[in-house]
Amino acid sequence: MNFLSNNFKRLVHGGEKLVLGNLAPPVRTPHHVIHWWGKNRVIHFFPLQEILYQVPLVIIPPLMVKPDIFDLHPGHSMVGYLIKKGFDVFLVDFGVPDSSDKNITVDDYVDDFIRTGVKKVKEYARMDKVSLLGWSMGGIMIVLYTSLYNDDGHVKNAVIMGSPVDYSKMFPINLMAKAGGIFVEPAMKVMGNIPGFMSSLAFKMSSPLGRLRRYLQLLYHMHDREWVEAYEKVEEWIDGFIPYPGEAFKKFVLEFIKDDRLKDGRLTIRDNPVILKRFKASLLIVAGDTDWIAPADSCTALAEMVSSKDISILRVPLGHLGMVAGHRAPEEVWEKLVLWLSSRSGKRVHRQYEV
């Protein structure tokens, strides 16, 4: 009976997709913008219930993608999950670069965009400390920011997810960067930015068997509307990659991956060397055992490079995208992230925001 019921639902959902398009409604967690400058903005997600924790949480997204991955849809949203657990959640949105942004560098993101965003969150929340959460390049930029600008200890906690710091362990991408590094600068002079469709195509082609497996999983789970909605939102996000500013891409490929400058202090931001031993915030490192983009060992190496006295490592049986938005992310990552962060965020002193 269950078999017949599931097959009937597969036919209904498949027909609905064929005729009406995606099943998932275009709904996001309610939010408002507390500060806007240039293409950047600081978003505050409206608390849907009482805020339990004192230290606000600021999400830093990676480059080349939209930050929607943290808030896919109401049934599957990291942001929504964190809010329901009592956190006060903000996000620094870098906007969508265009041809006029080709000269934006990693230095701009760290020294201007993130620095300004964190400052505005502290002012709005009337707090002198924040927690930062970043995935992929977002986590790397948190490492840079906290190593450079946290002498006053305003970054209390840092959650770094799928973010490599030891590029000698980033096989085979490190070898590709070394072999093709000489072509990066001339290519950027011609292209300006890396187009979003190229990044999206590269992401899809990076694991052809994985893509096939995803399509087969869709057919198998077609009876489960919530599963299909989450699948659709992830695919929509992958198809919607945005341009990667040329100068930022060049620095990341040549100085981070090819030359591996971060781990030994040779990397600079605004001519200031990034010394990882200056990183002292409480640290949670999340690494995926099946993450080929940011291999687990290249991520967990951060624990040996910083001076934090409070370090936790969470290794999960997930890939790069799976740890932040996969179907198993809530139980494998989000739940454990909340347990770690809640014990380090202090109990909330009640007050109302002025809206």
C-alpha positions as CSV (number, residue, x, y, z in Angstrom):
1,M,0.0,0.0,0.0
2,N,2.8,2.4,0.9
3,F,4.5,1.5,-2.4
4,L,1.3,2.4,-4.4
5,S,0.9,5.6,-2.4
6,N,4.5,6.7,-3.0
7,N,4.3,6.0,-6.7
8,F,1.0,8.0,-6.9
9,K,2.7,10.9,-5.2
10,R,5.7,10.6,-7.6
11,L,3.2,11.0,-10.5
12,V,1.4,13.9,-8.9
13,H,4.6,15.8,-8.0
14,G,6.3,15.0,-11.4
15,G,3.2,16.2,-13.2
16,E,3.1,19.4,-11.1
17,K,6.8,20.1,-11.9
18,L,6.3,19.5,-15.6
19,V,3.2,21.8,-15.8
20,L,3.8,24.4,-13.2
21,G,7.6,24.3,-12.6
22,N,9.3,24.1,-9.2
23,L,7.3,22.8,-6.2
24,A,9.2,25.0,-3.8
25,P,7.6,28.4,-3.1
26,P,9.8,31.5,-3.3
27,V,9.8,32.2,0.4
28,R,12.7,33.4,2.6
29,T,13.2,34.0,6.3
30,P,11.8,37.5,7.1
31,H,14.6,40.1,7.3
32,H,15.5,43.7,6.9
33,V,18.6,45.7,5.9
34,I,20.3,47.6,8.7
35,H,23.1,49.1,6.6
36,W,23.8,49.5,2.9
37,W,26.9,50.8,1.2
38,G,27.8,50.3,-2.4
39,K,26.6,46.8,-3.4
40,N,27.1,45.5,0.2
41,R,24.4,45.3,2.8
42,V,24.0,44.0,6.3
43,I,20.9,41.9,6.8
44,H,19.2,41.2,10.1
45,F,16.8,38.2,10.2
46,F,13.7,38.9,12.3
47,P,13.6,36.9,15.5
48,L,10.7,34.5,15.1
49,Q,10.7,33.8,18.9
50,E,12.6,35.0,22.0
51,I,16.3,35.6,21.5
52,L,18.1,33.4,24.0
53,Y,21.7,34.2,23.5
54,Q,23.6,37.5,24.1
55,V,26.3,37.4,21.4
56,P,24.9,38.1,17.9
57,L,25.9,35.7,15.1
58,V,27.2,37.1,11.8
59,I,27.3,34.9,8.7
60,I,30.0,35.7,6.1
61,P,29.2,34.1,2.7
62,P,31.7,33.0,0.2
63,L,32.4,34.8,-3.1
64,M,31.0,33.7,-6.5
65,V,27.7,32.6,-5.0
66,K,24.6,34.1,-3.6
67,P,24.1,33.8,0.2
68,D,20.8,32.1,-0.3
69,I,22.5,28.8,0.4
70,F,22.1,29.7,4.1
71,D,18.4,30.2,3.8
72,L,17.1,27.9,1.1
73,H,13.4,27.7,2.1
74,P,11.4,27.5,5.3
75,G,11.7,23.7,5.6
76,H,15.4,23.6,5.1
77,S,17.2,26.7,6.2
78,M,20.3,27.0,8.4
79,V,19.3,30.6,9.2
80,G,15.8,29.5,10.2
81,Y,17.2,26.7,12.3
82,L,19.6,29.0,14.2
83,I,16.8,31.6,14.8
84,K,14.5,28.8,16.2
85,K,17.3,27.9,18.6
86,G,17.4,31.4,19.9
87,F,20.2,33.1,18.1
88,D,20.2,36.7,16.8
89,V,21.4,36.2,13.2
90,F,22.9,38.7,10.8
91,L,24.5,38.3,7.3
92,V,26.9,40.4,5.4
93,D,25.7,40.3,1.7
94,F,28.4,41.4,-0.8
95,G,25.9,41.8,-3.6
96,V,26.3,40.8,-7.2
97,P,29.6,42.1,-8.8
98,D,29.6,43.5,-12.3
99,S,32.3,44.6,-14.8
100,S,33.0,47.8,-12.7
101,D,34.0,45.5,-9.8
102,K,36.8,43.6,-11.6
103,N,39.5,45.3,-9.4
104,I,37.9,44.4,-6.1
105,T,40.4,42.3,-4.2
106,V,40.3,40.0,-1.2
107,D,41.8,42.9,0.7
108,D,38.6,44.9,0.0
109,Y,36.4,42.1,1.3
110,V,38.3,41.7,4.5
111,D,39.4,45.2,5.4
112,D,36.3,47.0,4.1
113,F,33.2,44.9,3.6
114,I,33.5,42.5,6.5
115,R,35.1,45.1,8.8
116,T,32.3,47.5,8.1
117,G,29.6,44.8,8.4
118,V,30.8,43.6,11.8
119,K,31.0,47.2,13.1
120,K,27.4,47.9,12.0
121,V,26.2,44.7,13.7
122,K,27.9,45.6,16.9
123,E,26.3,49.1,16.8
124,Y,22.8,47.8,15.9
125,A,22.9,45.0,18.5
126,R,24.6,47.2,21.1
127,M,27.1,44.5,21.8
128,D,30.9,44.6,21.9
129,K,31.3,41.0,20.9
130,V,30.1,38.8,17.9
131,S,30.3,35.3,16.7
132,L,31.3,34.8,13.0
133,L,30.3,31.9,10.8
134,G,31.7,31.3,7.4
135,W,31.6,28.5,4.8
136,S,34.2,27.9,2.1
137,M,35.8,31.3,1.1
138,G,33.7,33.0,3.7
139,G,35.4,31.0,6.4
140,I,38.8,31.8,5.0
141,M,38.0,35.5,5.1
142,I,36.9,35.1,8.7
143,V,40.3,33.6,9.5
144,L,42.0,36.6,7.8
145,Y,39.8,39.1,9.5
146,T,40.2,37.6,13.0
147,S,43.9,37.3,12.7
148,L,44.3,40.9,11.7
149,Y,41.7,42.9,13.6
150,N,40.7,41.0,16.8
151,D,43.2,42.4,19.3
152,D,40.3,43.7,21.3
153,G,38.7,40.3,21.3
154,H,35.4,41.4,19.7
155,V,35.3,38.2,17.7
156,K,34.4,35.8,20.6
157,N,33.6,32.7,18.5
158,A,34.4,31.6,15.0
159,V,32.7,28.8,13.1
160,I,34.8,27.8,10.0
161,M,33.1,25.4,7.7
162,G,34.8,23.7,4.7
163,S,37.6,26.3,4.6
164,P,41.1,25.2,3.6
165,V,44.1,26.9,5.0
166,D,46.9,24.4,4.2
167,Y,46.9,24.3,0.4
168,S,49.6,21.7,0.2
169,K,46.9,19.3,1.2
170,M,44.3,20.5,-1.3
171,F,45.0,17.9,-4.0
172,P,44.4,18.0,-6.9
173,I,43.4,21.7,-7.0
174,N,46.8,22.8,-5.8
175,L,48.5,21.0,-8.6
176,M,46.1,22.6,-11.1
177,A,46.9,26.0,-9.7
178,K,50.6,25.5,-10.0
179,A,50.4,24.2,-13.5
180,G,47.9,26.8,-14.8
181,G,49.0,29.8,-12.6
182,I,50.8,31.5,-15.5
183,F,47.6,31.8,-17.4
184,V,45.5,33.4,-14.6
185,E,46.8,37.0,-14.9
186,P,46.4,37.3,-18.7
187,A,43.0,35.6,-18.5
188,M,41.8,38.1,-16.0
189,K,43.0,41.0,-18.1
190,V,40.8,39.7,-21.0
191,M,37.8,38.6,-19.0
192,G,37.7,41.1,-16.1
193,N,35.6,38.8,-13.9
194,I,35.0,35.1,-13.8
195,P,31.4,34.8,-15.2
196,G,28.9,33.1,-13.0
197,F,27.9,30.5,-15.6
198,M,31.5,29.4,-15.9
199,S,31.7,28.8,-12.1
200,S,28.4,27.0,-12.1
201,L,29.5,24.8,-15.0
202,A,32.8,24.0,-13.3
203,F,31.0,23.1,-10.1
204,K,28.6,20.7,-12.0
205,M,31.4,19.1,-14.0
206,S,33.6,18.6,-11.0
207,S,31.7,15.5,-10.0
208,P,29.8,14.0,-12.9
209,L,29.0,10.8,-10.9
210,G,27.7,12.9,-8.1
211,R,25.4,14.8,-10.5
212,L,24.1,11.5,-11.8
213,R,23.5,10.3,-8.3
214,R,21.6,13.5,-7.5
215,Y,19.2,13.0,-10.5
216,L,18.6,9.4,-9.4
217,Q,17.9,10.5,-5.9
218,L,15.4,13.0,-7.2
219,L,13.5,10.2,-9.0
220,Y,13.6,8.0,-5.9
221,H,12.4,10.8,-3.5
222,M,9.9,12.3,-5.9
223,H,7.1,11.2,-3.5
224,D,8.6,13.4,-0.7
225,R,7.5,17.0,-1.4
226,E,9.8,18.5,1.2
227,W,12.8,16.6,-0.2
228,V,12.0,17.7,-3.7
229,E,11.7,21.3,-2.6
230,A,15.1,21.3,-0.9
231,Y,16.6,19.7,-4.1
232,E,15.1,22.4,-6.3
233,K,16.4,25.2,-4.1
234,V,20.0,23.8,-4.2
235,E,19.8,23.4,-8.0
236,E,18.5,26.9,-8.4
237,W,21.3,28.2,-6.2
238,I,23.9,26.3,-8.3
239,D,22.5,27.7,-11.5
240,G,22.6,31.2,-10.1
241,F,26.3,31.5,-9.4
242,I,27.4,35.2,-9.7
243,P,30.6,36.8,-11.1
244,Y,33.9,36.4,-9.2
245,P,35.8,39.7,-9.2
246,G,39.0,39.2,-11.3
247,E,41.5,40.6,-8.9
248,A,40.1,38.6,-6.0
249,F,40.1,35.4,-8.0
250,K,43.7,36.1,-9.1
251,K,44.9,36.6,-5.5
252,F,43.1,33.5,-4.3
253,V,44.5,31.2,-7.0
254,L,48.1,32.5,-7.1
255,E,48.8,33.5,-3.5
256,F,46.5,31.2,-1.5
257,I,46.5,28.0,-3.5
258,K,49.6,28.1,-5.8
259,D,52.0,29.8,-3.4
260,D,50.4,28.6,-0.1
261,R,51.3,31.9,1.6
262,L,48.7,31.8,4.3
263,K,50.1,29.3,6.7
264,D,53.6,30.8,7.0
265,G,52.7,34.6,7.3
266,R,53.6,35.5,3.7
267,L,50.1,36.5,2.8
268,T,49.3,40.2,3.2
269,I,46.0,42.2,3.4
270,R,46.6,46.0,2.8
271,D,50.3,45.3,3.2
272,N,49.8,43.8,6.7
273,P,51.0,40.2,7.1
274,V,48.4,37.7,8.2
275,I,49.8,36.0,11.3
276,L,47.6,33.1,12.2
277,K,49.0,32.9,15.7
278,R,47.2,36.2,16.4
279,F,43.9,34.3,16.0
280,K,42.7,33.7,19.5
281,A,38.9,33.4,19.3
282,S,37.1,30.2,20.3
283,L,37.1,28.1,17.2
284,L,34.9,25.4,15.7
285,I,36.3,23.8,12.5
286,V,33.8,21.8,10.4
287,A,35.4,19.5,7.8
288,G,33.7,17.1,5.4
289,D,35.2,13.6,4.9
290,T,33.9,13.5,1.3
291,D,34.7,17.1,0.5
292,W,37.0,17.1,-2.6
293,I,36.9,20.9,-2.9
294,A,38.2,21.5,0.6
295,P,39.7,18.2,1.8
296,A,39.3,17.7,5.5
297,D,43.0,17.7,6.3
298,S,43.5,21.0,4.6
299,C,40.7,22.5,6.8
300,T,41.6,20.9,10.2
301,A,45.2,22.1,9.8
302,L,44.0,25.4,11.1
303,A,43.9,24.0,14.6
304,E,47.7,23.8,14.7
305,M,48.2,27.2,13.2
306,V,46.3,29.5,15.6
307,S,46.7,30.4,19.3
308,S,43.1,29.7,20.4
309,K,42.8,27.9,23.7
310,D,39.3,26.7,22.9
311,I,39.3,24.6,19.7
312,S,36.8,22.0,18.5
313,I,36.9,19.9,15.3
314,L,33.8,18.4,13.8
315,R,34.4,16.0,11.0
316,V,31.3,14.9,9.2
317,P,30.5,12.3,6.5
318,L,29.4,15.0,4.0
319,G,30.8,17.0,1.0
320,H,31.4,20.7,0.5
321,L,27.8,21.6,-0.2
322,G,26.3,18.9,1.9
323,M,27.6,20.3,5.2
324,V,25.8,23.6,4.8
325,A,22.6,22.7,2.8
326,G,22.4,18.9,2.3
327,H,19.6,16.8,3.6
328,R,21.7,15.5,6.4
329,A,23.1,18.9,7.4
330,P,20.6,19.5,10.2
331,E,21.5,16.4,12.2
332,E,25.2,16.2,11.2
333,V,26.1,19.9,11.4
334,W,23.5,22.4,12.4
335,E,22.5,20.6,15.6
336,K,26.1,20.2,16.8
337,L,27.0,23.7,15.7
338,V,24.1,25.0,18.0
339,L,25.4,22.9,20.9
340,W,28.9,24.3,20.6
341,L,27.8,27.9,20.0
342,S,25.1,28.1,22.7
343,S,27.5,27.3,25.5
344,R,29.8,30.2,24.3
345,S,27.3,32.9,23.5
346,G,26.0,33.9,27.0
347,K,22.4,34.2,28.1
348,R,20.4,37.1,26.6
349,V,19.6,40.3,28.5
350,H,16.1,41.1,27.4
351,R,15.5,44.2,25.3
352,Q,13.6,45.2,22.2
353,Y,15.1,46.2,18.9
354,E,14.0,49.5,17.5
355,V,12.4,48.7,14.1
